[in-house]
Amino acid sequence: MRIGRLRIIEPPFFIHRHQLLSDENMMETYLTTLRNAQQHEAVSAMLDTLIRIAEASVEAGETERAADILALVVHYPLNKHNRARAENLFLDLKAEVCPRVILDAETRAQEITLDELVSEILNTTI
């Protein structure tokens, strides 16, 4: 993409919203994106991808996993759009799941780093 004389190159770890992903390939794409973002230390891309994984986890009925992810993500600086997505999804989860699940997720979020969560997700989903 060019803006005036500047050429902007998007890193390979971004998922474009216009890409259509089948259900089978969606999580694989998210994990690849997360792995690449972690390797490039791209915190913003990691957070965006974690929110996407949490959304997909909720849709798949994996609410504990989504709560674990969101409890940590909401404590990081996010742009307005991602902040709204993360907070709204976490509020919905709080209304739907057992309070103990939320409490455990929030406790765990205080004990784990973003990099540890990302590594855990990558290692348990391979």
LUMROBA-360595 format. One record per atom (N, C-alpha, C, CB): residue in three letters; x, y, z. Coordinates in nm, 2 decimals. Glycine has a CB too. Layout:
<pts>
{'ALA' {X Y Z}}
...
</pts>
This chain:
<pts>
{'MET' {0.09 -0.12 0.00}}
{'MET' {0.00 0.00 0.00}}
{'MET' {0.09 0.12 0.00}}
{'MET' {-0.10 0.00 0.12}}
{'ARG' {0.05 0.23 -0.07}}
{'ARG' {0.13 0.35 -0.08}}
{'ARG' {0.05 0.47 -0.03}}
{'ARG' {0.18 0.37 -0.22}}
{'ILE' {0.11 0.55 0.05}}
{'ILE' {0.05 0.68 0.09}}
{'ILE' {0.15 0.78 0.05}}
{'ILE' {0.02 0.68 0.25}}
{'GLY' {0.12 0.86 -0.05}}
{'GLY' {0.21 0.95 -0.11}}
{'GLY' {0.33 0.88 -0.16}}
{'GLY' {0.25 1.06 -0.01}}
{'ARG' {0.45 0.92 -0.11}}
{'ARG' {0.57 0.85 -0.16}}
{'ARG' {0.61 0.74 -0.06}}
{'ARG' {0.68 0.95 -0.16}}
{'LEU' {0.54 0.73 0.05}}
{'LEU' {0.57 0.62 0.15}}
{'LEU' {0.50 0.49 0.11}}
{'LEU' {0.52 0.66 0.29}}
{'ARG' {0.57 0.39 0.13}}
{'ARG' {0.51 0.25 0.11}}
{'ARG' {0.50 0.19 0.24}}
{'ARG' {0.61 0.17 0.01}}
{'ILE' {0.38 0.15 0.27}}
{'ILE' {0.35 0.08 0.40}}
{'ILE' {0.34 -0.07 0.38}}
{'ILE' {0.22 0.14 0.46}}
{'ILE' {0.42 -0.14 0.45}}
{'ILE' {0.42 -0.28 0.44}}
{'ILE' {0.35 -0.34 0.57}}
{'ILE' {0.56 -0.34 0.42}}
{'GLU' {0.25 -0.41 0.55}}
{'GLU' {0.18 -0.47 0.67}}
{'GLU' {0.26 -0.60 0.71}}
{'GLU' {0.03 -0.50 0.64}}
{'PRO' {0.29 -0.61 0.84}}
{'PRO' {0.35 -0.74 0.88}}
{'PRO' {0.26 -0.86 0.85}}
{'PRO' {0.38 -0.73 1.03}}
{'PRO' {0.32 -0.97 0.83}}
{'PRO' {0.24 -1.09 0.80}}
{'PRO' {0.15 -1.14 0.91}}
{'PRO' {0.34 -1.20 0.75}}
{'PHE' {0.16 -1.09 1.03}}
{'PHE' {0.08 -1.15 1.13}}
{'PHE' {-0.06 -1.08 1.15}}
{'PHE' {0.16 -1.14 1.26}}
{'PHE' {-0.10 -0.99 1.07}}
{'PHE' {-0.23 -0.94 1.08}}
{'PHE' {-0.33 -1.02 1.01}}
{'PHE' {-0.23 -0.79 1.04}}
{'ILE' {-0.45 -1.03 1.07}}
{'ILE' {-0.56 -1.09 1.00}}
{'ILE' {-0.65 -0.98 0.95}}
{'ILE' {-0.64 -1.20 1.09}}
{'HIS' {-0.68 -0.98 0.82}}
{'HIS' {-0.77 -0.88 0.77}}
{'HIS' {-0.91 -0.91 0.79}}
{'HIS' {-0.74 -0.85 0.62}}
{'ARG' {-0.99 -0.82 0.83}}
{'ARG' {-1.13 -0.84 0.86}}
{'ARG' {-1.21 -0.89 0.74}}
{'ARG' {-1.20 -0.72 0.92}}
{'HIS' {-1.16 -0.86 0.62}}
{'HIS' {-1.23 -0.90 0.50}}
{'HIS' {-1.20 -1.04 0.46}}
{'HIS' {-1.20 -0.80 0.39}}
{'GLN' {-1.11 -1.11 0.52}}
{'GLN' {-1.08 -1.24 0.49}}
{'GLN' {-1.19 -1.33 0.54}}
{'GLN' {-0.94 -1.29 0.55}}
{'LEU' {-1.23 -1.42 0.45}}
{'LEU' {-1.34 -1.51 0.49}}
{'LEU' {-1.27 -1.65 0.53}}
{'LEU' {-1.44 -1.53 0.38}}
{'LEU' {-1.29 -1.69 0.65}}
{'LEU' {-1.23 -1.81 0.70}}
{'LEU' {-1.33 -1.91 0.73}}
{'LEU' {-1.14 -1.79 0.82}}
{'SER' {-1.31 -2.04 0.69}}
{'SER' {-1.40 -2.14 0.72}}
{'SER' {-1.38 -2.18 0.87}}
{'SER' {-1.38 -2.27 0.63}}
{'ASP' {-1.48 -2.24 0.93}}
{'ASP' {-1.47 -2.28 1.07}}
{'ASP' {-1.35 -2.36 1.10}}
{'ASP' {-1.59 -2.35 1.12}}
{'GLU' {-1.32 -2.45 1.00}}
{'GLU' {-1.20 -2.54 1.02}}
{'GLU' {-1.07 -2.47 1.02}}
{'GLU' {-1.20 -2.65 0.91}}
{'ASN' {-1.06 -2.37 0.94}}
{'ASN' {-0.93 -2.29 0.92}}
{'ASN' {-0.92 -2.17 1.02}}
{'ASN' {-0.92 -2.25 0.78}}
{'MET' {-1.03 -2.13 1.08}}
{'MET' {-1.03 -2.01 1.16}}
{'MET' {-0.93 -2.02 1.27}}
{'MET' {-1.17 -1.98 1.21}}
{'MET' {-0.94 -2.12 1.36}}
{'MET' {-0.86 -2.14 1.47}}
{'MET' {-0.71 -2.16 1.43}}
{'MET' {-0.91 -2.25 1.56}}
{'GLU' {-0.69 -2.23 1.33}}
{'GLU' {-0.55 -2.25 1.28}}
{'GLU' {-0.49 -2.12 1.24}}
{'GLU' {-0.55 -2.35 1.16}}
{'THR' {-0.57 -2.04 1.17}}
{'THR' {-0.52 -1.91 1.13}}
{'THR' {-0.49 -1.82 1.25}}
{'THR' {-0.62 -1.84 1.04}}
{'TYR' {-0.58 -1.82 1.35}}
{'TYR' {-0.56 -1.74 1.47}}
{'TYR' {-0.43 -1.79 1.54}}
{'TYR' {-0.68 -1.76 1.56}}
{'LEU' {-0.41 -1.92 1.55}}
{'LEU' {-0.29 -1.97 1.62}}
{'LEU' {-0.16 -1.93 1.54}}
{'LEU' {-0.30 -2.12 1.63}}
{'THR' {-0.17 -1.94 1.41}}
{'THR' {-0.05 -1.89 1.33}}
{'THR' {-0.03 -1.75 1.35}}
{'THR' {-0.08 -1.92 1.18}}
{'THR' {-0.13 -1.67 1.35}}
{'THR' {-0.12 -1.52 1.38}}
{'THR' {-0.06 -1.50 1.51}}
{'THR' {-0.26 -1.45 1.36}}
{'LEU' {-0.11 -1.57 1.61}}
{'LEU' {-0.07 -1.55 1.75}}
{'LEU' {0.08 -1.59 1.76}}
{'LEU' {-0.15 -1.64 1.85}}
{'ARG' {0.12 -1.70 1.70}}
{'ARG' {0.26 -1.74 1.70}}
{'ARG' {0.35 -1.64 1.64}}
{'ARG' {0.27 -1.88 1.63}}
{'ASN' {0.31 -1.58 1.52}}
{'ASN' {0.39 -1.48 1.46}}
{'ASN' {0.40 -1.35 1.54}}
{'ASN' {0.33 -1.45 1.32}}
{'ALA' {0.29 -1.31 1.59}}
{'ALA' {0.28 -1.19 1.68}}
{'ALA' {0.37 -1.21 1.80}}
{'ALA' {0.14 -1.16 1.72}}
{'GLN' {0.37 -1.32 1.86}}
{'GLN' {0.46 -1.35 1.97}}
{'GLN' {0.61 -1.34 1.93}}
{'GLN' {0.43 -1.48 2.04}}
{'GLN' {0.64 -1.40 1.82}}
{'GLN' {0.78 -1.40 1.77}}
{'GLN' {0.83 -1.26 1.74}}
{'GLN' {0.79 -1.49 1.64}}
{'HIS' {0.74 -1.17 1.69}}
{'HIS' {0.77 -1.04 1.66}}
{'HIS' {0.75 -0.94 1.78}}
{'HIS' {0.69 -0.99 1.54}}
{'GLU' {0.71 -1.00 1.89}}
{'GLU' {0.68 -0.92 2.01}}
{'GLU' {0.58 -0.80 1.98}}
{'GLU' {0.81 -0.85 2.07}}
{'ALA' {0.48 -0.84 1.90}}
{'ALA' {0.37 -0.74 1.86}}
{'ALA' {0.26 -0.76 1.96}}
{'ALA' {0.33 -0.77 1.71}}
{'VAL' {0.27 -0.69 2.07}}
{'VAL' {0.17 -0.70 2.18}}
{'VAL' {0.03 -0.67 2.13}}
{'VAL' {0.20 -0.61 2.29}}
{'SER' {0.01 -0.56 2.05}}
{'SER' {-0.12 -0.52 2.00}}
{'SER' {-0.18 -0.64 1.91}}
{'SER' {-0.11 -0.40 1.92}}
{'ALA' {-0.10 -0.70 1.83}}
{'ALA' {-0.15 -0.81 1.74}}
{'ALA' {-0.18 -0.93 1.83}}
{'ALA' {-0.05 -0.84 1.64}}
{'MET' {-0.10 -0.95 1.93}}
{'MET' {-0.13 -1.07 2.02}}
{'MET' {-0.27 -1.04 2.09}}
{'MET' {-0.02 -1.08 2.13}}
{'LEU' {-0.29 -0.92 2.14}}
{'LEU' {-0.41 -0.90 2.21}}
{'LEU' {-0.53 -0.91 2.12}}
{'LEU' {-0.41 -0.76 2.28}}
{'ASP' {-0.52 -0.85 2.00}}
{'ASP' {-0.63 -0.86 1.91}}
{'ASP' {-0.66 -1.01 1.87}}
{'ASP' {-0.60 -0.79 1.78}}
{'THR' {-0.56 -1.09 1.85}}
{'THR' {-0.58 -1.23 1.82}}
{'THR' {-0.64 -1.30 1.94}}
{'THR' {-0.45 -1.29 1.77}}
{'LEU' {-0.59 -1.27 2.06}}
{'LEU' {-0.65 -1.34 2.18}}
{'LEU' {-0.80 -1.31 2.19}}
{'LEU' {-0.58 -1.29 2.30}}
{'ILE' {-0.84 -1.19 2.16}}
{'ILE' {-0.98 -1.15 2.17}}
{'ILE' {-1.06 -1.24 2.06}}
{'ILE' {-1.01 -1.00 2.14}}
{'ARG' {-1.00 -1.25 1.94}}
{'ARG' {-1.06 -1.34 1.84}}
{'ARG' {-1.07 -1.48 1.89}}
{'ARG' {-0.98 -1.33 1.71}}
{'ILE' {-0.97 -1.53 1.95}}
{'ILE' {-0.97 -1.67 2.00}}
{'ILE' {-1.08 -1.68 2.11}}
{'ILE' {-0.83 -1.71 2.06}}
{'ALA' {-1.09 -1.58 2.20}}
{'ALA' {-1.19 -1.58 2.30}}
{'ALA' {-1.33 -1.58 2.24}}
{'ALA' {-1.18 -1.46 2.39}}
{'GLU' {-1.35 -1.50 2.13}}
{'GLU' {-1.48 -1.50 2.07}}
{'GLU' {-1.51 -1.64 2.01}}
{'GLU' {-1.48 -1.39 1.96}}
{'ALA' {-1.41 -1.70 1.94}}
{'ALA' {-1.43 -1.83 1.88}}
{'ALA' {-1.46 -1.94 1.99}}
{'ALA' {-1.31 -1.87 1.80}}
{'SER' {-1.39 -1.92 2.10}}
{'SER' {-1.41 -2.01 2.21}}
{'SER' {-1.55 -2.01 2.27}}
{'SER' {-1.30 -1.99 2.33}}
{'VAL' {-1.60 -1.89 2.28}}
{'VAL' {-1.74 -1.87 2.33}}
{'VAL' {-1.83 -1.94 2.23}}
{'VAL' {-1.78 -1.72 2.35}}
{'GLU' {-1.81 -1.92 2.11}}
{'GLU' {-1.90 -1.98 2.01}}
{'GLU' {-1.89 -2.13 2.01}}
{'GLU' {-1.86 -1.93 1.87}}
{'ALA' {-1.77 -2.18 2.05}}
{'ALA' {-1.75 -2.33 2.06}}
{'ALA' {-1.79 -2.39 2.19}}
{'ALA' {-1.61 -2.36 2.03}}
{'GLY' {-1.84 -2.30 2.28}}
{'GLY' {-1.89 -2.34 2.41}}
{'GLY' {-1.77 -2.36 2.51}}
{'GLY' {-1.96 -2.47 2.40}}
{'GLU' {-1.65 -2.31 2.48}}
{'GLU' {-1.54 -2.32 2.57}}
{'GLU' {-1.53 -2.19 2.65}}
{'GLU' {-1.41 -2.34 2.49}}
{'THR' {-1.63 -2.17 2.74}}
{'THR' {-1.64 -2.04 2.81}}
{'THR' {-1.53 -2.03 2.91}}
{'THR' {-1.77 -2.04 2.88}}
{'GLU' {-1.48 -2.13 2.97}}
{'GLU' {-1.37 -2.12 3.07}}
{'GLU' {-1.24 -2.07 3.00}}
{'GLU' {-1.34 -2.26 3.13}}
{'ARG' {-1.21 -2.12 2.88}}
{'ARG' {-1.10 -2.07 2.81}}
{'ARG' {-1.11 -1.93 2.77}}
{'ARG' {-1.08 -2.16 2.68}}
{'ALA' {-1.23 -1.89 2.73}}
{'ALA' {-1.26 -1.75 2.69}}
{'ALA' {-1.24 -1.66 2.82}}
{'ALA' {-1.40 -1.73 2.63}}
{'ALA' {-1.29 -1.70 2.93}}
{'ALA' {-1.28 -1.62 3.05}}
{'ALA' {-1.13 -1.61 3.09}}
{'ALA' {-1.36 -1.69 3.17}}
{'ASP' {-1.05 -1.72 3.08}}
{'ASP' {-0.91 -1.71 3.11}}
{'ASP' {-0.84 -1.60 3.02}}
{'ASP' {-0.84 -1.84 3.09}}
{'ILE' {-0.87 -1.60 2.90}}
{'ILE' {-0.81 -1.51 2.80}}
{'ILE' {-0.85 -1.37 2.83}}
{'ILE' {-0.85 -1.55 2.66}}
{'LEU' {-0.98 -1.35 2.84}}
{'LEU' {-1.03 -1.21 2.86}}
{'LEU' {-1.00 -1.15 2.99}}
{'LEU' {-1.18 -1.21 2.85}}
{'ALA' {-0.99 -1.23 3.10}}
{'ALA' {-0.95 -1.18 3.23}}
{'ALA' {-0.82 -1.11 3.23}}
{'ALA' {-0.96 -1.29 3.34}}
{'LEU' {-0.73 -1.16 3.14}}
{'LEU' {-0.60 -1.10 3.13}}
{'LEU' {-0.60 -0.99 3.03}}
{'LEU' {-0.49 -1.21 3.09}}
{'VAL' {-0.66 -1.01 2.92}}
{'VAL' {-0.66 -0.91 2.81}}
{'VAL' {-0.71 -0.78 2.85}}
{'VAL' {-0.74 -0.96 2.69}}
{'VAL' {-0.82 -0.78 2.93}}
{'VAL' {-0.88 -0.65 2.97}}
{'VAL' {-0.79 -0.56 3.06}}
{'VAL' {-1.01 -0.68 3.04}}
{'HIS' {-0.68 -0.62 3.11}}
{'HIS' {-0.59 -0.54 3.19}}
{'HIS' {-0.48 -0.47 3.11}}
{'HIS' {-0.53 -0.62 3.30}}
{'TYR' {-0.48 -0.49 2.98}}
{'TYR' {-0.38 -0.44 2.89}}
{'TYR' {-0.43 -0.32 2.82}}
{'TYR' {-0.33 -0.54 2.79}}
{'PRO' {-0.35 -0.23 2.77}}
{'PRO' {-0.39 -0.11 2.69}}
{'PRO' {-0.45 -0.17 2.56}}
{'PRO' {-0.28 -0.01 2.67}}
{'LEU' {-0.57 -0.12 2.52}}
{'LEU' {-0.63 -0.17 2.40}}
{'LEU' {-0.69 -0.05 2.33}}
{'LEU' {-0.74 -0.27 2.42}}
{'ASN' {-0.70 -0.05 2.19}}
{'ASN' {-0.77 0.05 2.12}}
{'ASN' {-0.91 0.05 2.16}}
{'ASN' {-0.74 0.04 1.97}}
{'LYS' {-0.99 0.15 2.12}}
{'LYS' {-1.13 0.16 2.16}}
{'LYS' {-1.21 0.04 2.11}}
{'LYS' {-1.19 0.29 2.11}}
{'HIS' {-1.19 0.00 1.99}}
{'HIS' {-1.26 -0.11 1.93}}
{'HIS' {-1.24 -0.24 2.01}}
{'HIS' {-1.23 -0.13 1.78}}
{'ASN' {-1.11 -0.27 2.03}}
{'ASN' {-1.08 -0.40 2.10}}
{'ASN' {-1.12 -0.39 2.24}}
{'ASN' {-0.93 -0.42 2.09}}
{'ARG' {-1.10 -0.28 2.31}}
{'ARG' {-1.15 -0.26 2.45}}
{'ARG' {-1.30 -0.29 2.46}}
{'ARG' {-1.12 -0.12 2.50}}
{'ALA' {-1.38 -0.24 2.37}}
{'ALA' {-1.52 -0.26 2.37}}
{'ALA' {-1.55 -0.41 2.35}}
{'ALA' {-1.59 -0.18 2.27}}
{'ARG' {-1.48 -0.47 2.25}}
{'ARG' {-1.51 -0.61 2.22}}
{'ARG' {-1.47 -0.70 2.34}}
{'ARG' {-1.42 -0.66 2.10}}
{'ALA' {-1.36 -0.68 2.40}}
{'ALA' {-1.31 -0.76 2.51}}
{'ALA' {-1.40 -0.74 2.64}}
{'ALA' {-1.17 -0.72 2.55}}
{'GLU' {-1.43 -0.61 2.67}}
{'GLU' {-1.51 -0.59 2.79}}
{'GLU' {-1.65 -0.64 2.77}}
{'GLU' {-1.51 -0.44 2.82}}
{'ASN' {-1.71 -0.62 2.65}}
{'ASN' {-1.85 -0.66 2.63}}
{'ASN' {-1.86 -0.82 2.64}}
{'ASN' {-1.90 -0.61 2.50}}
{'LEU' {-1.76 -0.88 2.58}}
{'LEU' {-1.76 -1.03 2.58}}
{'LEU' {-1.74 -1.08 2.72}}
{'LEU' {-1.66 -1.08 2.49}}
{'PHE' {-1.65 -1.01 2.80}}
{'PHE' {-1.63 -1.06 2.93}}
{'PHE' {-1.75 -1.03 3.02}}
{'PHE' {-1.51 -0.98 2.99}}
{'LEU' {-1.82 -0.92 3.00}}
{'LEU' {-1.94 -0.90 3.07}}
{'LEU' {-2.05 -1.00 3.04}}
{'LEU' {-2.00 -0.75 3.04}}
{'ASP' {-2.06 -1.04 2.91}}
{'ASP' {-2.15 -1.14 2.87}}
{'ASP' {-2.12 -1.28 2.94}}
{'ASP' {-2.16 -1.16 2.72}}
{'LEU' {-1.99 -1.31 2.95}}
{'LEU' {-1.95 -1.43 3.01}}
{'LEU' {-1.98 -1.43 3.16}}
{'LEU' {-1.80 -1.45 2.99}}
{'LYS' {-1.96 -1.31 3.22}}
{'LYS' {-1.99 -1.30 3.37}}
{'LYS' {-2.13 -1.33 3.40}}
{'LYS' {-1.95 -1.16 3.42}}
{'ALA' {-2.22 -1.29 3.30}}
{'ALA' {-2.36 -1.31 3.32}}
{'ALA' {-2.40 -1.45 3.29}}
{'ALA' {-2.44 -1.22 3.23}}
{'GLU' {-2.32 -1.53 3.22}}
{'GLU' {-2.36 -1.66 3.17}}
{'GLU' {-2.30 -1.78 3.25}}
{'GLU' {-2.33 -1.68 3.03}}
{'VAL' {-2.17 -1.76 3.29}}
{'VAL' {-2.10 -1.87 3.35}}
{'VAL' {-2.10 -1.86 3.50}}
{'VAL' {-1.96 -1.88 3.30}}
{'CYS' {-2.07 -1.97 3.56}}
{'CYS' {-2.06 -1.98 3.71}}
{'CYS' {-1.96 -1.87 3.76}}
{'CYS' {-2.01 -2.12 3.75}}
{'PRO' {-2.00 -1.80 3.87}}
{'PRO' {-1.91 -1.70 3.92}}
{'PRO' {-1.77 -1.75 3.96}}
{'PRO' {-1.98 -1.64 4.04}}
{'ARG' {-1.76 -1.88 4.00}}
{'ARG' {-1.63 -1.94 4.03}}
{'ARG' {-1.54 -1.94 3.91}}
{'ARG' {-1.65 -2.08 4.09}}
{'VAL' {-1.59 -1.96 3.79}}
{'VAL' {-1.51 -1.96 3.67}}
{'VAL' {-1.45 -1.82 3.65}}
{'VAL' {-1.60 -2.00 3.54}}
{'ILE' {-1.53 -1.72 3.67}}
{'ILE' {-1.48 -1.58 3.65}}
{'ILE' {-1.38 -1.55 3.76}}
{'ILE' {-1.60 -1.48 3.66}}
{'LEU' {-1.41 -1.59 3.88}}
{'LEU' {-1.31 -1.56 3.99}}
{'LEU' {-1.18 -1.63 3.97}}
{'LEU' {-1.37 -1.61 4.13}}
{'ASP' {-1.19 -1.76 3.93}}
{'ASP' {-1.06 -1.83 3.90}}
{'ASP' {-0.98 -1.77 3.78}}
{'ASP' {-1.09 -1.98 3.86}}
{'ALA' {-1.06 -1.72 3.68}}
{'ALA' {-0.99 -1.66 3.57}}
{'ALA' {-0.93 -1.53 3.61}}
{'ALA' {-1.09 -1.63 3.45}}
{'GLU' {-0.99 -1.45 3.69}}
{'GLU' {-0.94 -1.32 3.74}}
{'GLU' {-0.82 -1.34 3.83}}
{'GLU' {-1.05 -1.24 3.81}}
{'THR' {-0.82 -1.44 3.91}}
{'THR' {-0.71 -1.48 4.00}}
{'THR' {-0.59 -1.52 3.92}}
{'THR' {-0.75 -1.59 4.10}}
{'ARG' {-0.62 -1.60 3.82}}
{'ARG' {-0.51 -1.65 3.73}}
{'ARG' {-0.45 -1.54 3.65}}
{'ARG' {-0.56 -1.76 3.64}}
{'ALA' {-0.53 -1.44 3.61}}
{'ALA' {-0.48 -1.33 3.53}}
{'ALA' {-0.38 -1.24 3.61}}
{'ALA' {-0.60 -1.24 3.49}}
{'GLN' {-0.39 -1.25 3.74}}
{'GLN' {-0.29 -1.18 3.82}}
{'GLN' {-0.16 -1.25 3.84}}
{'GLN' {-0.35 -1.15 3.96}}
{'GLU' {-0.16 -1.38 3.81}}
{'GLU' {-0.05 -1.47 3.83}}
{'GLU' {0.03 -1.50 3.70}}
{'GLU' {-0.09 -1.59 3.90}}
{'ILE' {-0.02 -1.47 3.59}}
{'ILE' {0.04 -1.51 3.46}}
{'ILE' {0.06 -1.39 3.37}}
{'ILE' {-0.06 -1.61 3.39}}
{'THR' {0.17 -1.40 3.29}}
{'THR' {0.20 -1.29 3.20}}
{'THR' {0.13 -1.32 3.07}}
{'THR' {0.35 -1.27 3.18}}
{'LEU' {0.13 -1.21 2.98}}
{'LEU' {0.07 -1.23 2.85}}
{'LEU' {0.15 -1.33 2.77}}
{'LEU' {0.07 -1.09 2.78}}
{'ASP' {0.28 -1.33 2.78}}
{'ASP' {0.36 -1.42 2.70}}
{'ASP' {0.34 -1.56 2.75}}
{'ASP' {0.51 -1.38 2.72}}
{'GLU' {0.32 -1.58 2.88}}
{'GLU' {0.29 -1.72 2.93}}
{'GLU' {0.15 -1.77 2.88}}
{'GLU' {0.29 -1.71 3.09}}
{'LEU' {0.05 -1.68 2.88}}
{'LEU' {-0.08 -1.72 2.83}}
{'LEU' {-0.07 -1.76 2.68}}
{'LEU' {-0.18 -1.61 2.85}}
{'VAL' {0.00 -1.68 2.60}}
{'VAL' {0.01 -1.71 2.46}}
{'VAL' {0.08 -1.84 2.44}}
{'VAL' {0.09 -1.59 2.39}}
{'SER' {0.19 -1.86 2.51}}
{'SER' {0.27 -1.99 2.50}}
{'SER' {0.18 -2.11 2.54}}
{'SER' {0.39 -1.98 2.59}}
{'GLU' {0.10 -2.09 2.65}}
{'GLU' {0.01 -2.19 2.69}}
{'GLU' {-0.09 -2.23 2.58}}
{'GLU' {-0.06 -2.15 2.82}}
{'ILE' {-0.15 -2.13 2.53}}
{'ILE' {-0.25 -2.15 2.42}}
{'ILE' {-0.19 -2.22 2.30}}
{'ILE' {-0.31 -2.02 2.38}}
{'LEU' {-0.07 -2.17 2.26}}
{'LEU' {0.00 -2.24 2.15}}
{'LEU' {0.04 -2.38 2.18}}
{'LEU' {0.12 -2.15 2.11}}
{'ASN' {0.08 -2.41 2.30}}
{'ASN' {0.12 -2.54 2.33}}
{'ASN' {0.01 -2.64 2.36}}
{'ASN' {0.21 -2.54 2.46}}
{'THR' {-0.10 -2.59 2.40}}
{'THR' {-0.22 -2.68 2.43}}
{'THR' {-0.31 -2.70 2.31}}
{'THR' {-0.30 -2.63 2.55}}
{'THR' {-0.29 -2.62 2.20}}
{'THR' {-0.38 -2.63 2.09}}
{'THR' {-0.32 -2.69 1.97}}
{'THR' {-0.43 -2.49 2.06}}
{'ILE' {-0.19 -2.72 1.98}}
{'ILE' {-0.12 -2.78 1.86}}
{'ILE' {-0.16 -2.92 1.84}}
{'ILE' {0.03 -2.77 1.88}}
</pts>
